[in-house]
């Protein structure tokens, strides 16, 4: 679901302001809001320690999505995903620091996977410059997002968490768009999309929400370090969609790097304990 959502983002390209597209991504989960969420004060609102985490999680997610959507204007979909997927290695490292078990083989695979990601960055940087590093920022932001999600899903239903996430993000984006419209900011202003753009925006929001809701459900029962490498499936799907929709074929070095990243991630997965 996630790379298909990102395919719609790439189809839109620069035809719409960046933050307008980002708002479409976060507006969809707002409609998951249930009245019981506001009534169950004992679960969320009475827990003052949860509210800051909800806000921080939403802001991390907002920044990560904005960076990734921007990167898709410059990079092939598969390249952007491969670079961003140094995230599982960051998650494993943070998890190890927090006391989760990690073997020497996993540590070696993390290092090899990171080198693979750098092999994808190198030709991308030569072609487009600094935007090639945007997916690295995404990986850093999503690492924090995943660990906070893991903590929150112990207390909040994944659907409610997605709804809260969208509500906080939209509350941040709307003032930015309003100010941007007044001041004429290119990447942050309200516009009137045509029919095709509306369809693409719906694809961005609905498919992206389903993908992240699935990940949130998974984090309810599995450690981040165990779950994260499964998301490497996004890379081959991203490559497939890139070929089908944009005729994007990774060059030699990038293709080798993608294979290395996926292989290292799979090895991390199969050597990870499967219990939560």
DRENPA-3360 file (N, C-alpha, C; in nm, 2 decimals, always signed):
BEGIN
1 = XXXXXXXX = +0.08/-0.12/+0.00/+0.00/+0.00/+0.00/+0.09/+0.13/+0.00 ~ +0.19/+0.13/+0.08/+0.27/+0.25/+0.09/+0.34/+0.29/-0.04 ~ +0.41/+0.20/-0.11/+0.47/+0.24/-0.24/+0.37/+0.28/-0.34 ~ +0.25/+0.22/-0.34/+0.14/+0.26/-0.43/+0.09/+0.40/-0.40 ~ +0.08/+0.43/-0.27/+0.05/+0.57/-0.23/+0.15/+0.67/-0.28 ~ +0.28/+0.63/-0.26/+0.39/+0.71/-0.30/+0.40/+0.73/-0.46 ~ +0.35/+0.63/-0.53/+0.34/+0.64/-0.67/+0.25/+0.75/-0.71 ~ +0.13/+0.77/-0.64/+0.04/+0.88/-0.67/+0.11/+1.01/-0.64;
9 = XXXXXXXX = +0.19/+1.02/-0.53/+0.27/+1.14/-0.50/+0.36/+1.17/-0.62 ~ +0.43/+1.07/-0.67/+0.52/+1.10/-0.78/+0.45/+1.14/-0.91 ~ +0.33/+1.08/-0.93/+0.25/+1.12/-1.05/+0.22/+1.27/-1.04 ~ +0.18/+1.31/-0.92/+0.15/+1.45/-0.90/+0.27/+1.54/-0.93 ~ +0.39/+1.49/-0.89/+0.51/+1.56/-0.91/+0.51/+1.70/-0.84 ~ +0.54/+1.80/-0.92/+0.54/+1.94/-0.86/+0.42/+2.02/-0.91 ~ +0.32/+1.94/-0.95/+0.20/+2.01/-1.01/+0.11/+2.07/-0.90 ~ +0.13/+2.03/-0.77/+0.06/+2.08/-0.66/+0.16/+2.12/-0.55;
17 = XXXXXXXX = +0.13/+2.22/-0.47/+0.23/+2.25/-0.36/+0.25/+2.13/-0.26 ~ +0.37/+2.12/-0.22/+0.41/+2.00/-0.14/+0.32/+1.99/-0.01 ~ +0.30/+2.09/+0.06/+0.23/+2.08/+0.19/+0.08/+2.05/+0.16 ~ +0.03/+2.09/+0.04/-0.11/+2.06/+0.01/-0.12/+1.91/-0.01 ~ -0.02/+1.85/-0.07/-0.02/+1.70/-0.09/-0.01/+1.63/+0.04 ~ +0.08/+1.68/+0.13/+0.10/+1.63/+0.26/-0.03/+1.63/+0.34 ~ -0.10/+1.74/+0.33/-0.23/+1.75/+0.40/-0.33/+1.64/+0.36 ~ -0.33/+1.61/+0.23/-0.42/+1.50/+0.18/-0.38/+1.37/+0.24;
25 = XXXXXXXX = -0.25/+1.35/+0.26/-0.21/+1.23/+0.33/-0.26/+1.22/+0.47 ~ -0.26/+1.33/+0.55/-0.30/+1.32/+0.69/-0.45/+1.35/+0.71 ~ -0.51/+1.40/+0.61/-0.66/+1.43/+0.62/-0.74/+1.30/+0.63 ~ -0.69/+1.20/+0.55/-0.77/+1.07/+0.55/-0.78/+1.01/+0.68 ~ -0.68/+0.99/+0.77/-0.70/+0.93/+0.90/-0.79/+1.00/+0.99 ~ -0.81/+1.13/+0.97/-0.90/+1.21/+1.06/-1.04/+1.15/+1.05 ~ -1.08/+1.09/+0.94/-1.21/+1.04/+0.92/-1.23/+0.90/+1.00 ~ -1.12/+0.85/+1.06/-1.12/+0.73/+1.14/-1.16/+0.77/+1.28;
33 = XXXXXXXX = -1.18/+0.90/+1.31/-1.21/+0.94/+1.45/-1.34/+0.88/+1.49 ~ -1.34/+0.82/+1.61/-1.46/+0.76/+1.67/-1.50/+0.84/+1.80 ~ -1.63/+0.85/+1.82/-1.67/+0.93/+1.94/-1.62/+0.86/+2.07 ~ -1.61/+0.73/+2.07/-1.56/+0.67/+2.19/-1.42/+0.71/+2.23 ~ -1.34/+0.76/+2.13/-1.21/+0.81/+2.16/-1.21/+0.92/+2.26 ~ -1.31/+1.01/+2.25/-1.32/+1.13/+2.34/-1.38/+1.09/+2.47 ~ -1.46/+0.98/+2.47/-1.52/+0.93/+2.60/-1.43/+0.85/+2.69 ~ -1.33/+0.78/+2.63/-1.25/+0.69/+2.70/-1.13/+0.78/+2.77;
41 = XXXXXXXX = -1.17/+0.87/+2.85/-1.07/+0.95/+2.91/-0.96/+0.87/+2.99 ~ -1.01/+0.76/+3.05/-0.92/+0.69/+3.13/-0.80/+0.62/+3.05 ~ -0.83/+0.61/+2.92/-0.72/+0.55/+2.84/-0.62/+0.65/+2.79 ~ -0.66/+0.77/+2.75/-0.57/+0.86/+2.69/-0.56/+0.99/+2.77 ~ -0.67/+1.06/+2.78/-0.67/+1.20/+2.82/-0.63/+1.21/+2.97 ~ -0.65/+1.11/+3.05/-0.61/+1.11/+3.19/-0.47/+1.07/+3.20 ~ -0.40/+1.02/+3.09/-0.26/+0.99/+3.10/-0.18/+1.10/+3.04 ~ -0.13/+1.19/+3.13/-0.06/+1.31/+3.08/+0.07/+1.27/+3.01;
49 = XXXXXXXX = +0.12/+1.15/+3.04/+0.25/+1.11/+2.98/+0.23/+1.07/+2.84 ~ +0.10/+1.04/+2.80/+0.08/+0.99/+2.66/+0.06/+1.11/+2.56 ~ +0.00/+1.22/+2.61/-0.03/+1.33/+2.52/+0.10/+1.39/+2.45 ~ +0.21/+1.41/+2.52/+0.33/+1.46/+2.46/+0.38/+1.36/+2.35 ~ +0.37/+1.23/+2.38/+0.41/+1.13/+2.29/+0.33/+1.13/+2.16 ~ +0.20/+1.15/+2.18/+0.11/+1.16/+2.06/+0.15/+1.27/+1.97 ~ +0.17/+1.39/+2.03/+0.21/+1.51/+1.95/+0.35/+1.49/+1.89 ~ +0.44/+1.44/+1.96/+0.58/+1.42/+1.91/+0.57/+1.32/+1.79;
57 = XXXXXXXX = +0.50/+1.21/+1.81/+0.48/+1.11/+1.71/+0.43/+1.17/+1.58 ~ +0.32/+1.25/+1.59/+0.26/+1.31/+1.48/+0.35/+1.41/+1.40 ~ +0.43/+1.49/+1.48/+0.52/+1.58/+1.42/+0.63/+1.51/+1.35 ~ +0.69/+1.40/+1.41/+0.79/+1.32/+1.34/+0.74/+1.26/+1.21 ~ +0.61/+1.21/+1.22/+0.55/+1.15/+1.10/+0.53/+1.26/+0.99 ~ +0.48/+1.38/+1.03/+0.46/+1.49/+0.94/+0.59/+1.53/+0.87 ~ +0.70/+1.54/+0.94/+0.83/+1.58/+0.89/+0.88/+1.48/+0.79 ~ +0.87/+1.35/+0.84/+0.92/+1.24/+0.75/+0.84/+1.23/+0.62;
65 = XXXXXXXX = +0.71/+1.24/+0.62/+0.63/+1.24/+0.50/+0.67/+1.35/+0.41 ~ +0.68/+1.47/+0.47/+0.72/+1.59/+0.38/+0.85/+1.57/+0.32 ~ +0.95/+1.52/+0.39/+1.08/+1.50/+0.33/+1.08/+1.39/+0.22 ~ +1.00/+1.28/+0.25/+1.00/+1.18/+0.15/+0.92/+1.22/+0.02 ~ +0.81/+1.29/+0.04/+0.74/+1.34/-0.08/+0.83/+1.44/-0.16 ~ +0.91/+1.52/-0.09/+1.00/+1.61/-0.16/+1.10/+1.53/-0.24 ~ +1.16/+1.42/-0.18/+1.26/+1.34/-0.24/+1.21/+1.28/-0.37 ~ +1.08/+1.25/-0.37/+1.02/+1.18/-0.49/+1.02/+1.27/-0.61;
73 = XXXXXXXX = +1.03/+1.40/-0.59/+1.04/+1.49/-0.71/+1.17/+1.48/-0.78 ~ +1.27/+1.42/-0.71/+1.41/+1.42/-0.77/+1.46/+1.28/-0.79 ~ +1.41/+1.18/-0.71/+1.47/+1.05/-0.72/+1.37/+0.95/-0.77 ~ +1.42/+0.84/-0.84/+1.34/+0.73/-0.87/+1.28/+0.67/-0.74 ~ +1.16/+0.61/-0.75/+1.09/+0.56/-0.63/+1.17/+0.46/-0.56 ~ +1.22/+0.36/-0.64/+1.30/+0.25/-0.57/+1.42/+0.31/-0.50 ~ +1.49/+0.40/-0.56/+1.61/+0.46/-0.50/+1.58/+0.53/-0.37 ~ +1.47/+0.61/-0.37/+1.43/+0.68/-0.25/+1.40/+0.58/-0.14;
81 = XXXXXXXX = +1.32/+0.48/-0.17/+1.29/+0.38/-0.07/+1.41/+0.30/-0.02 ~ +1.51/+0.27/-0.11/+1.63/+0.20/-0.07/+1.71/+0.28/+0.03 ~ +1.72/+0.41/+0.00/+1.80/+0.50/+0.09/+1.73/+0.51/+0.22 ~ +1.60/+0.53/+0.22/+1.52/+0.54/+0.34/+1.53/+0.42/+0.43 ~ +1.56/+0.30/+0.37/+1.55/+0.18/+0.44/+1.69/+0.15/+0.51 ~ +1.76/+0.25/+0.54/+1.86/+0.23/+0.65/+1.79/+0.24/+0.78 ~ +1.66/+0.28/+0.78/+1.58/+0.29/+0.90/+1.58/+0.16/+0.98 ~ +1.56/+0.04/+0.93/+1.56/-0.08/+1.01/+1.69/-0.10/+1.08;
89 = XXXXXXXX = +1.80/-0.06/+1.02/+1.93/-0.07/+1.08/+1.94/+0.03/+1.20 ~ +1.89/+0.15/+1.18/+1.88/+0.24/+1.29/+1.80/+0.19/+1.40 ~ +1.68/+0.13/+1.37/+1.59/+0.07/+1.47/+1.66/-0.04/+1.55 ~ +1.74/-0.12/+1.48/+1.81/-0.23/+1.54/+1.91/-0.18/+1.64 ~ +1.98/-0.07/+1.60/+2.09/-0.01/+1.68/+2.02/+0.05/+1.81 ~ +1.91/+0.13/+1.79/+1.85/+0.19/+1.90/+1.79/+0.08/+1.99 ~ +1.73/-0.02/+1.93/+1.68/-0.13/+2.01/+1.78/-0.20/+2.09 ~ +1.90/-0.22/+2.03/+2.01/-0.28/+2.10/+2.05/-0.20/+2.22;
97 = XXXXXXXX = +2.05/-0.06/+2.20/+2.09/+0.03/+2.31/+1.99/+0.03/+2.42 ~ +1.86/-0.01/+2.39/+1.76/-0.02/+2.49/+1.74/-0.16/+2.55 ~ +1.84/-0.25/+2.52/+1.84/-0.38/+2.58/+1.78/-0.49/+2.50 ~ +1.73/-0.46/+2.38/+1.68/-0.57/+2.29/+1.80/-0.65/+2.24 ~ +1.78/-0.78/+2.23/+1.89/-0.87/+2.18/+1.93/-0.84/+2.04 ~ +2.06/-0.85/+2.01/+2.11/-0.83/+1.87/+2.24/-0.91/+1.86 ~ +2.25/-0.99/+1.76/+2.37/-1.08/+1.74/+2.47/-1.00/+1.66 ~ +2.59/-1.06/+1.66/+2.70/-1.00/+1.58/+2.67/-1.00/+1.43;
105 = XXXXXXXX = +2.60/-1.11/+1.39/+2.57/-1.12/+1.25/+2.47/-1.01/+1.21 ~ +2.38/-0.98/+1.30/+2.28/-0.87/+1.27/+2.36/-0.74/+1.26 ~ +2.45/-0.72/+1.35/+2.53/-0.59/+1.35/+2.61/-0.58/+1.22 ~ +2.67/-0.69/+1.17/+2.74/-0.69/+1.05/+2.65/-0.66/+0.93 ~ +2.53/-0.72/+0.93/+2.43/-0.70/+0.82/+2.39/-0.56/+0.82 ~ +2.37/-0.50/+0.94/+2.34/-0.36/+0.95/+2.44/-0.27/+0.88 ~ +2.57/-0.30/+0.90/+2.67/-0.22/+0.84/+2.68/-0.24/+0.69 ~ +2.66/-0.37/+0.65/+2.66/-0.40/+0.51/+2.54/-0.33/+0.44;
113 = XXXXXXXX = +2.42/-0.33/+0.51/+2.30/-0.27/+0.45/+2.32/-0.12/+0.44 ~ +2.39/-0.06/+0.53/+2.41/+0.08/+0.53/+2.50/+0.11/+0.41 ~ +2.61/+0.03/+0.39/+2.69/+0.05/+0.27/+2.61/+0.04/+0.14 ~ +2.52/-0.06/+0.14/+2.44/-0.07/+0.02/+2.35/+0.05/-0.01 ~ +2.30/+0.11/+0.10/+2.22/+0.24/+0.09/+2.31/+0.35/+0.03 ~ +2.43/+0.35/+0.08/+2.53/+0.46/+0.03/+2.56/+0.44/-0.12 ~ +2.56/+0.31/-0.16/+2.58/+0.29/-0.30/+2.46/+0.34/-0.39 ~ +2.34/+0.35/-0.33/+2.23/+0.41/-0.40/+2.24/+0.56/-0.39;
121 = XXXXXXXX = +2.29/+0.61/-0.28/+2.30/+0.76/-0.26/+2.40/+0.82/-0.36 ~ +2.51/+0.75/-0.38/+2.62/+0.80/-0.46/+2.58/+0.85/-0.60 ~ +2.51/+0.76/-0.68/+2.47/+0.81/-0.82/+2.36/+0.91/-0.81 ~ +2.27/+0.89/-0.71/+2.16/+0.99/-0.69/+2.22/+1.13/-0.66 ~ +2.32/+1.13/-0.57/+2.38/+1.26/-0.53/+2.45/+1.32/-0.65 ~ +2.51/+1.24/-0.73/+2.58/+1.29/-0.85/+2.48/+1.35/-0.95 ~ +2.35/+1.30/-0.95/+2.25/+1.34/-1.04/+2.17/+1.46/-0.99 ~ +2.13/+1.46/-0.87/+2.04/+1.56/-0.82/+2.09/+1.65/-0.70;
129 = XXXXXXXX = +2.21/+1.61/-0.64/+2.26/+1.68/-0.53/+2.20/+1.65/-0.40 ~ +2.18/+1.76/-0.32/+2.14/+1.74/-0.18/+2.01/+1.66/-0.16 ~ +1.91/+1.67/-0.25/+1.78/+1.59/-0.23/+1.81/+1.44/-0.21 ~ +1.92/+1.39/-0.26/+1.95/+1.25/-0.24/+1.96/+1.21/-0.09 ~ +1.98/+1.31/-0.01/+2.00/+1.28/+0.14/+1.86/+1.29/+0.21 ~ +1.76/+1.34/+0.14/+1.63/+1.35/+0.21/+1.58/+1.22/+0.27 ~ +1.59/+1.11/+0.19/+1.55/+0.98/+0.25/+1.62/+0.94/+0.38 ~ +1.75/+0.98/+0.39/+1.82/+0.96/+0.52/+1.75/+1.03/+0.63;
137 = XXXXXXXX = +1.71/+1.15/+0.61/+1.64/+1.23/+0.71/+1.51/+1.15/+0.74 ~ +1.44/+1.10/+0.64/+1.32/+1.02/+0.66/+1.35/+0.90/+0.76 ~ +1.46/+0.83/+0.73/+1.49/+0.71/+0.81/+1.51/+0.75/+0.96 ~ +1.58/+0.86/+0.98/+1.61/+0.91/+1.12/+1.48/+0.95/+1.19 ~ +1.39/+1.02/+1.12/+1.26/+1.06/+1.18/+1.17/+0.94/+1.20 ~ +1.17/+0.85/+1.11/+1.08/+0.73/+1.13/+1.13/+0.64/+1.24 ~ +1.26/+0.64/+1.26/+1.31/+0.55/+1.37/+1.25/+0.60/+1.51 ~ +1.25/+0.73/+1.53/+1.18/+0.78/+1.65/+1.03/+0.75/+1.65;
145 = XXXXXXXX = +0.97/+0.77/+1.53/+0.83/+0.74/+1.51/+0.79/+0.60/+1.55 ~ +0.87/+0.50/+1.50/+0.84/+0.36/+1.53/+0.84/+0.33/+1.67 ~ +0.94/+0.37/+1.75/+0.96/+0.34/+1.89/+0.85/+0.40/+1.97 ~ +0.81/+0.53/+1.94/+0.70/+0.59/+2.01/+0.57/+0.51/+1.98 ~ +0.55/+0.47/+1.85/+0.43/+0.39/+1.82/+0.42/+0.27/+1.90 ~ +0.54/+0.20/+1.91/+0.54/+0.08/+1.99/+0.49/+0.10/+2.13 ~ +0.53/+0.21/+2.19/+0.49/+0.24/+2.33/+0.34/+0.27/+2.33 ~ +0.29/+0.35/+2.24/+0.16/+0.40/+2.25/+0.05/+0.29/+2.22;
153 = XXXXXXXX = +0.09/+0.19/+2.13/-0.01/+0.09/+2.10/-0.04/+0.00/+2.22 ~ +0.04/+0.01/+2.32/+0.01/-0.07/+2.45/-0.12/-0.01/+2.52 ~ -0.15/+0.12/+2.49/-0.25/+0.19/+2.56/-0.36/+0.24/+2.47 ~ -0.33/+0.26/+2.34/-0.43/+0.32/+2.25/-0.45/+0.23/+2.13 ~ -0.58/+0.21/+2.09/-0.61/+0.13/+1.98/-0.55/+0.19/+1.85 ~ -0.49/+0.10/+1.76/-0.43/+0.15/+1.64/-0.51/+0.25/+1.56 ~ -0.64/+0.22/+1.54/-0.73/+0.31/+1.47/-0.74/+0.44/+1.53 ~ -0.76/+0.44/+1.66/-0.76/+0.57/+1.74/-0.63/+0.65/+1.73;
161 = XXXXXXXX = -0.52/+0.57/+1.73/-0.39/+0.64/+1.72/-0.37/+0.70/+1.58 ~ -0.42/+0.63/+1.48/-0.41/+0.69/+1.34/-0.49/+0.82/+1.33 ~ -0.61/+0.81/+1.39/-0.70/+0.93/+1.39/-0.64/+1.05/+1.47 ~ -0.58/+1.02/+1.58/-0.51/+1.13/+1.66/-0.39/+1.18/+1.58 ~ -0.32/+1.09/+1.51/-0.21/+1.13/+1.43/-0.25/+1.23/+1.32 ~ -0.35/+1.20/+1.25/-0.40/+1.28/+1.15/-0.45/+1.42/+1.20 ~ -0.52/+1.41/+1.31/-0.58/+1.53/+1.37/-0.47/+1.63/+1.41 ~ -0.36/+1.58/+1.48/-0.25/+1.67/+1.52/-0.18/+1.72/+1.39;
169 = XXXXXXXX = -0.15/+1.64/+1.30/-0.08/+1.68/+1.18/-0.16/+1.79/+1.10 ~ -0.29/+1.76/+1.08/-0.37/+1.86/+1.00/-0.38/+1.99/+1.08 ~ -0.38/+1.98/+1.21/-0.39/+2.11/+1.29/-0.26/+2.19/+1.28 ~ -0.15/+2.12/+1.24/-0.02/+2.19/+1.22/-0.02/+2.25/+1.07 ~ -0.07/+2.16/+0.98/-0.05/+2.20/+0.84/-0.15/+2.31/+0.80 ~ -0.27/+2.31/+0.85/-0.37/+2.41/+0.81/-0.32/+2.56/+0.83 ~ -0.27/+2.59/+0.94/-0.21/+2.73/+0.96/-0.10/+2.76/+0.86 ~ -0.01/+2.66/+0.84/+0.10/+2.68/+0.75/+0.04/+2.71/+0.61;
177 = XXXXXXXX = -0.06/+2.63/+0.56/-0.12/+2.66/+0.43/-0.19/+2.79/+0.43 ~ -0.25/+2.83/+0.53/-0.32/+2.96/+0.53/-0.22/+3.07/+0.52 ~ -0.12/+3.07/+0.60/-0.01/+3.17/+0.60/+0.06/+3.17/+0.46 ~ +0.09/+3.05/+0.41/+0.15/+3.04/+0.28/+0.07/+3.09/+0.17 ~ -0.06/+3.08/+0.18/-0.15/+3.13/+0.07/-0.15/+3.28/+0.08 ~ -0.15/+3.34/+0.20/-0.15/+3.48/+0.21/-0.02/+3.54/+0.16 ~ +0.09/+3.47/+0.19/+0.23/+3.53/+0.16/+0.28/+3.48/+0.02 ~ +0.20/+3.38/-0.04/+0.24/+3.34/-0.17/+0.36/+3.24/-0.17;
185 = XXXXXXXX = +0.37/+3.16/-0.06/+0.47/+3.05/-0.06/+0.44/+2.94/-0.16 ~ +0.54/+2.91/-0.24/+0.51/+2.82/-0.36/+0.47/+2.68/-0.31 ~ +0.54/+2.63/-0.20/+0.51/+2.49/-0.16/+0.41/+2.48/-0.04 ~ +0.35/+2.59/-0.01/+0.25/+2.58/+0.11/+0.14/+2.69/+0.08 ~ +0.04/+2.64/+0.00/-0.07/+2.73/-0.02/-0.19/+2.64/-0.07 ~ -0.31/+2.69/-0.05/-0.43/+2.63/-0.10/-0.44/+2.65/-0.25 ~ -0.48/+2.54/-0.32/-0.51/+2.55/-0.46/-0.63/+2.47/-0.49 ~ -0.68/+2.48/-0.61/-0.80/+2.40/-0.66/-0.75/+2.29/-0.75;
193 = XXXXXXXX = -0.75/+2.17/-0.71/-0.70/+2.06/-0.79/-0.80/+2.02/-0.90 ~ -0.76/+1.97/-1.01/-0.85/+1.92/-1.11/-0.90/+1.78/-1.07 ~ -0.98/+1.72/-1.15/-1.04/+1.58/-1.12/-0.93/+1.48/-1.11 ~ -0.84/+1.48/-1.20/-0.73/+1.38/-1.20/-0.64/+1.40/-1.07 ~ -0.61/+1.52/-1.04/-0.53/+1.55/-0.92/-0.61/+1.50/-0.79 ~ -0.74/+1.52/-0.79/-0.82/+1.48/-0.67/-0.82/+1.33/-0.66 ~ -0.82/+1.25/-0.77/-0.81/+1.11/-0.76/-0.67/+1.07/-0.71 ~ -0.57/+1.14/-0.75/-0.43/+1.11/-0.70/-0.42/+1.14/-0.55;
201 = XXXXXXXX = -0.48/+1.25/-0.51/-0.48/+1.29/-0.37/-0.55/+1.19/-0.28 ~ -0.66/+1.13/-0.33/-0.74/+1.03/-0.26/-0.65/+0.90/-0.25 ~ -0.58/+0.87/-0.36/-0.49/+0.76/-0.35/-0.38/+0.78/-0.25 ~ -0.32/+0.90/-0.24/-0.22/+0.93/-0.15/-0.27/+0.91/+0.00 ~ -0.39/+0.96/+0.02/-0.44/+0.96/+0.16/-0.49/+0.83/+0.20 ~ -0.58/+0.76/+0.12/-0.64/+0.64/+0.16/-0.54/+0.52/+0.17 ~ -0.46/+0.51/+0.06/-0.36/+0.40/+0.06/-0.25/+0.42/+0.16 ~ -0.21/+0.54/+0.18/-0.11/+0.57/+0.28/-0.16/+0.54/+0.42;
209 = XXXXXXXX = -0.28/+0.57/+0.45/-0.34/+0.55/+0.58/-0.36/+0.40/+0.61 ~ -0.40/+0.32/+0.51/-0.41/+0.18/+0.52/-0.28/+0.12/+0.55 ~ -0.18/+0.16/+0.48/-0.04/+0.11/+0.50/+0.01/+0.13/+0.64 ~ +0.00/+0.26/+0.69/+0.05/+0.29/+0.82/-0.04/+0.23/+0.93 ~ -0.17/+0.21/+0.90/-0.25/+0.15/+1.00/-0.21/+0.00/+1.02 ~ -0.18/-0.06/+0.91/-0.13/-0.20/+0.91/+0.00/-0.21/+0.99 ~ +0.09/-0.11/+0.97/+0.22/-0.11/+1.04/+0.19/-0.09/+1.19 ~ +0.10/+0.00/+1.22/+0.07/+0.02/+1.37/+0.01/-0.10/+1.43;
217 = XXXXXXXX = -0.08/-0.17/+1.36/-0.13/-0.30/+1.42/-0.02/-0.40/+1.44 ~ +0.08/-0.41/+1.34/+0.19/-0.50/+1.36/+0.28/-0.47/+1.48 ~ +0.30/-0.34/+1.50/+0.38/-0.29/+1.61/+0.32/-0.32/+1.75 ~ +0.19/-0.35/+1.74/+0.12/-0.39/+1.87/+0.16/-0.53/+1.92 ~ +0.21/-0.61/+1.83/+0.24/-0.75/+1.86/+0.39/-0.79/+1.83 ~ +0.47/-0.70/+1.77/+0.60/-0.74/+1.74/+0.70/-0.63/+1.77 ~ +0.82/-0.66/+1.80/+0.93/-0.56/+1.83/+0.96/-0.49/+1.70 ~ +0.99/-0.36/+1.71/+1.03/-0.28/+1.59/+1.15/-0.35/+1.51;
225 = XXXXXXXX = +1.25/-0.40/+1.59/+1.37/-0.46/+1.52/+1.33/-0.58/+1.45 ~ +1.22/-0.65/+1.49/+1.18/-0.77/+1.41/+1.09/-0.73/+1.30 ~ +1.01/-0.63/+1.31/+0.91/-0.60/+1.21/+0.97/-0.52/+1.10 ~ +1.06/-0.43/+1.13/+1.11/-0.33/+1.03/+1.17/-0.39/+0.90 ~ +1.25/-0.50/+0.91/+1.30/-0.55/+0.78/+1.19/-0.61/+0.69 ~ +1.07/-0.65/+0.74/+0.97/-0.69/+0.65/+0.93/-0.58/+0.55 ~ +0.95/-0.46/+0.59/+0.91/-0.35/+0.51/+1.01/-0.33/+0.39 ~ +1.11/-0.41/+0.38/+1.20/-0.41/+0.27/+1.12/-0.45/+0.14;
233 = XXXXXXXX = +1.00/-0.52/+0.16/+0.92/-0.55/+0.04/+0.88/-0.43/-0.03 ~ +0.88/-0.31/+0.04/+0.84/-0.19/-0.03/+0.94/-0.16/-0.14 ~ +1.07/-0.20/-0.13/+1.16/-0.16/-0.23/+1.14/-0.23/-0.37 ~ +1.12/-0.37/-0.37/+1.09/-0.43/-0.50/+0.96/-0.38/-0.56 ~ +0.86/-0.36/-0.47/+0.73/-0.30/-0.52/+0.75/-0.16/-0.57 ~ +0.83/-0.08/-0.51/+0.86/+0.05/-0.55/+0.93/+0.05/-0.69 ~ +1.02/-0.05/-0.70/+1.09/-0.06/-0.83/+1.00/-0.10/-0.94 ~ +0.90/-0.19/-0.91/+0.80/-0.24/-1.01/+0.71/-0.12/-1.05;
241 = XXXXXXXX = +0.66/-0.04/-0.95/+0.58/+0.07/-0.99/+0.66/+0.18/-1.06 ~ +0.79/+0.19/-1.03/+0.87/+0.29/-1.10/+0.89/+0.25/-1.25 ~ +0.90/+0.12/-1.27/+0.92/+0.07/-1.41/+0.79/+0.09/-1.48 ~ +0.67/+0.05/-1.42/+0.54/+0.05/-1.49/+0.50/+0.19/-1.52 ~ +0.51/+0.28/-1.42/+0.45/+0.42/-1.43/+0.55/+0.52/-1.48 ~ +0.68/+0.51/-1.46/+0.77/+0.61/-1.49/+0.89/+0.57/-1.57 ~ +0.89/+0.44/-1.61/+1.00/+0.39/-1.69/+1.14/+0.41/-1.62 ~ +1.14/+0.40/-1.49/+1.26/+0.42/-1.41/+1.33/+0.29/-1.38;
249 = XXXXXXXX = +1.45/+0.27/-1.44/+1.53/+0.15/-1.42/+1.65/+0.19/-1.34 ~ +1.67/+0.14/-1.22/+1.79/+0.17/-1.14/+1.92/+0.14/-1.22 ~ +2.02/+0.23/-1.21/+2.15/+0.21/-1.28/+2.23/+0.10/-1.21 ~ +2.34/+0.06/-1.27/+2.41/-0.05/-1.22/+2.45/-0.04/-1.07 ~ +2.51/+0.07/-1.03/+2.55/+0.08/-0.89/+2.43/+0.08/-0.79 ~ +2.33/+0.16/-0.83/+2.21/+0.17/-0.75/+2.14/+0.03/-0.74 ~ +2.13/-0.04/-0.85/+2.07/-0.17/-0.85/+2.14/-0.27/-0.75 ~ +2.28/-0.26/-0.76/+2.35/-0.35/-0.67/+2.33/-0.31/-0.53;
257 = XXXXXXXX = +2.33/-0.18/-0.50/+2.30/-0.13/-0.37/+2.16/-0.17/-0.31 ~ +2.06/-0.17/-0.40/+1.93/-0.21/-0.36/+1.93/-0.36/-0.32 ~ +1.99/-0.44/-0.40/+2.00/-0.58/-0.37/+2.07/-0.61/-0.24 ~ +2.18/-0.53/-0.21/+2.25/-0.55/-0.09/+2.16/-0.51/+0.03 ~ +2.09/-0.40/+0.02/+2.00/-0.35/+0.12/+1.90/-0.45/+0.16 ~ +1.83/-0.50/+0.05/+1.72/-0.60/+0.07/+1.78/-0.73/+0.13 ~ +1.89/-0.78/+0.08/+1.95/-0.90/+0.13/+1.99/-0.89/+0.28 ~ +2.05/-0.78/+0.31/+2.09/-0.75/+0.45/+1.97/-0.75/+0.54;
265 = XXXXXXXX = +1.87/-0.68/+0.50/+1.74/-0.67/+0.58/+1.68/-0.80/+0.60 ~ +1.68/-0.89/+0.50/+1.62/-1.02/+0.51/+1.70/-1.10/+0.61 ~ +1.83/-1.10/+0.61/+1.91/-1.17/+0.70/+1.89/-1.12/+0.85 ~ +1.87/-0.99/+0.86/+1.84/-0.94/+0.99/+1.71/-0.99/+1.04 ~ +1.61/-1.00/+0.95/+1.48/-1.05/+0.98/+1.48/-1.20/+1.03 ~ +1.55/-1.28/+0.95/+1.55/-1.43/+0.98/+1.63/-1.46/+1.10 ~ +1.72/-1.37/+1.14/+1.80/-1.40/+1.26/+1.75/-1.33/+1.39 ~ +1.63/-1.26/+1.37/+1.57/-1.19/+1.49/+1.47/-1.28/+1.56;
273 = XXXX = +1.47/-1.27/+1.69/+1.37/-1.35/+1.77/+1.23/-1.30/+1.72 ~ +1.13/-1.40/+1.71/+1.00/-1.37/+1.66/+0.90/-1.33/+1.76 ~ +0.93/-1.34/+1.89/+0.83/-1.31/+1.99/+0.84/-1.16/+2.02 ~ +0.73/-1.10/+2.07/+0.72/-0.96/+2.10/+0.78/-0.93/+2.23;
% end
